[in-house]
Amino acid sequence: MATTGVRPEHVPVNPMPRHALVLEDLPEVAAWLQALLAQRFSGIQVERAGTLAEARRRLQDTVPPDLALVDLGLPDGDGTGLIRELAQRHPDCTIVVTTLFADDAHVFPALRAGAHGYLLKDQPEERLGAALDGILRGEPPLSPSIARRLLRSFAEPQDALHADAECLTAREREVLVLLSKGCRLPELAERLQISRHTVSDHLKNIYRKLNVNSRAEAALEAARLGLVVAQG
């Protein structure tokens, strides 16, 4: 996988975001997403933008968001560019794609740009909200249909898969499995009875060996290598 420029050891976990940006060009959908955020996160302040240009202006004029819901198909371009900017300039912001696009041409670039989650807006409201809650807690960050599509796209000959798996040590494979199941750094350290510093070293080695830069990519690689079973 291509690198993104995002620090691999940094995966933001924001279970109670206070400031959010909703980038969505359809007013009724933007209002629906804003209401969903207000319902699930009491007191959250939400900025809405309908274009990339408006979103960039709001990012300059307001408090940096700790949560951004970003559509991809916008009147003045592709939201992937803004995802990359957010990932580089605001590393503590959890970036979640909210879109109707479920094809590889949209999914892969968005994740590689630094998105921490990819959710489809055609899901029922409760399911979308629950998935968003999970992403903010550091749990697997993909809509089930997106996860299935990505896993199919990673299909490779078994000898290639075994070669990738063998590049990891036994401990690194153990860390990768727990990571793909939603464990955060403190939980990893407790489960494995090692220091957080040692966990961070293992994560850096895993990301480097598998050439990934995010929890989403690492979880997909774990499933591709047959270390975990895809859910959904």
C-alpha positions, 0 to 999 in steps of 0.5 A: 500500500502507498504511504500517506505521510500520517504518523503511523503511531498516532491513531486519534481516539475521541470518544466524546468529540467537542468540535466537528466539521460536516462537509456535505453539499446536500443540505438535507443530508448535512442537517441529518448528519448534524442532528445525528452528531447532536443526538450522540454527543451532547454539547458538540459544536458542529460546523457545516460546509457544502464545498471544499473551499468553504470547508477550508475557510472554516478550518482557518476561522474556527477551532480545529475539529476533533471529528470531521465527516467528509463527503467525497463527491463535492461541487468543487472537487474530491474530498480526498484532498481535504482528508490529506490536509486534515491528517497532516495539519490536525493529527488529533482529528478523527476523519471519517468518510461519509459517502455513497461511493463504495467503489475501489476508486474512492475507498482506497485513495481516501484511506491512503490519504489518512481517513480513519473510517469509511461509512456509507450514508445509505445505512440505517441511522442507528447503524451509522451512529453505532459505527461512528461511535466505534470509530471514535473508540478505536474499533474497526472503522469500516461499513461491513460492505466496504470491509468485504469489498476491500478484503476481496480486492486483497485476494492474492496467491497463497504463497504471497500471503505466507511471505507477508505473514512470515515477515512478522515475528510471532509477537508482532502477529499477536499485536496485529490481531489484537489491533484489528479487533479494536484494542488500543495501546493501553489495552495492548500493553495490559493484555500482553503484559508489556510496556506501552513503549514496547507496544509502540515499537511493535506497532512501528515495525508492523506498519513498516513491514506491511507498508501501512499507515493506519489502524484501518489498513492494518486491520485489512492486512490482518484479514488479508493475511488470514490472521483474523476473520472479517466480520459483517 
